[in-house]
């Protein structure tokens, strides 16, 4: 008998994982933060918070 495949992750979980990956990639090895960098980080965090909120609903 073949193993039962795992269910696909929920769409909100994928969005949350993508938001996490985007933040990690953006901050990786960064030593200098310009105002534009900080604004982009804030935008990525807002996207992460929205994804986390939609997952918990």
Buried (B, 14 or more C-beta within 10 A) or exposed (E): EEEEEEEEEEEBEEBBEEBBEBBEEEEEEEEEEEEEEEEBBEEBEEBBEBBBEEEEE
